[in-house]
Amino acid sequence: MVVRMKHTKGKRNRVRSHHALKPLAFTLCSQCGAAAIPHIMCKNCGYYAGRKVIDVLAKLDRKERKQKEKELANHKQ
């Protein structure tokens, strides 16, 4: 199989010019103050748009839960 029309280096580079990774924009969570991605639930406290979406403490064992509760209390202050 032979390439019918070769793409030039310029054409190749113009196509690839949009393939660069863009940095993520972070905002502060309104509940806990941790860094969060806009329009996505906060992974630290489980809140989105002022509402609790998931309970982040539900699947943690007792030791991790106590540590997480202490961490969340410190963020609120």
C-alpha positions as a Python dict, from the first residue, in 0.01 Angstrom:
ca = {
    (1, 'M'): (0, 0, 0),
    (2, 'V'): (141, 338, -103),
    (3, 'V'): (49, 677, 39),
    (4, 'R'): (-134, 871, -230),
    (5, 'M'): (-58, 1224, -108),
    (6, 'K'): (221, 1289, 140),
    (7, 'H'): (141, 1527, 424),
    (8, 'T'): (406, 1795, 458),
    (9, 'K'): (584, 1874, 783),
    (10, 'G'): (386, 2197, 808),
    (11, 'K'): (53, 2020, 766),
    (12, 'R'): (155, 1764, 1026),
    (13, 'N'): (263, 2034, 1272),
    (14, 'R'): (-54, 2240, 1218),
    (15, 'V'): (-265, 1936, 1300),
    (16, 'R'): (-57, 1861, 1610),
    (17, 'S'): (-63, 2222, 1730),
    (18, 'H'): (-393, 2154, 1908),
    (19, 'H'): (-277, 1835, 2080),
    (20, 'A'): (-97, 2011, 2366),
    (21, 'L'): (-217, 1943, 2720),
    (22, 'K'): (-379, 2242, 2885),
    (23, 'P'): (-337, 2306, 3259),
    (24, 'L'): (-638, 2233, 3478),
    (25, 'A'): (-816, 2529, 3633),
    (26, 'F'): (-880, 2487, 4004),
    (27, 'T'): (-1123, 2669, 4231),
    (28, 'L'): (-1174, 2652, 4605),
    (29, 'C'): (-1454, 2436, 4740),
    (30, 'S'): (-1722, 2648, 4907),
    (31, 'Q'): (-1770, 2391, 5187),
    (32, 'C'): (-1421, 2278, 5286),
    (33, 'G'): (-1190, 2521, 5104),
    (34, 'A'): (-991, 2247, 4928),
    (35, 'A'): (-885, 2277, 4564),
    (36, 'A'): (-1153, 2143, 4329),
    (37, 'I'): (-1208, 2129, 3954),
    (38, 'P'): (-1494, 2358, 3837),
    (39, 'H'): (-1831, 2189, 3763),
    (40, 'I'): (-1715, 1868, 3934),
    (41, 'M'): (-1792, 1746, 4286),
    (42, 'C'): (-1526, 1813, 4552),
    (43, 'K'): (-1333, 1490, 4611),
    (44, 'N'): (-1245, 1600, 4963),
    (45, 'C'): (-1591, 1660, 5112),
    (46, 'G'): (-1840, 1530, 4850),
    (47, 'Y'): (-2028, 1859, 4798),
    (48, 'Y'): (-2131, 2014, 4466),
    (49, 'A'): (-2315, 2347, 4425),
    (50, 'G'): (-2381, 2367, 4800),
    (51, 'R'): (-2541, 2020, 4819),
    (52, 'K'): (-2395, 1698, 4954),
    (53, 'V'): (-2371, 1459, 4658),
    (54, 'I'): (-2196, 1160, 4819),
    (55, 'D'): (-2087, 1065, 5168),
    (56, 'V'): (-1708, 1044, 5150),
    (57, 'L'): (-1688, 891, 5498),
    (58, 'A'): (-1918, 596, 5418),
    (59, 'K'): (-1656, 358, 5277),
    (60, 'L'): (-1371, 445, 5514),
    (61, 'D'): (-1276, 227, 5808),
    (62, 'R'): (-1289, 367, 6161),
    (63, 'K'): (-929, 495, 6175),
    (64, 'E'): (-947, 664, 5834),
    (65, 'R'): (-1292, 809, 5913),
    (66, 'K'): (-1167, 973, 6234),
    (67, 'Q'): (-869, 1120, 6048),
    (68, 'K'): (-1092, 1249, 5764),
    (69, 'E'): (-1340, 1408, 6009),
    (70, 'K'): (-1054, 1587, 6181),
    (71, 'E'): (-921, 1706, 5844),
    (72, 'L'): (-1264, 1835, 5735),
    (73, 'A'): (-1306, 2018, 6067),
    (74, 'N'): (-971, 2192, 6014),
    (75, 'H'): (-1067, 2301, 5660),
    (76, 'K'): (-1392, 2464, 5780),
    (77, 'Q'): (-1209, 2687, 6028),
}
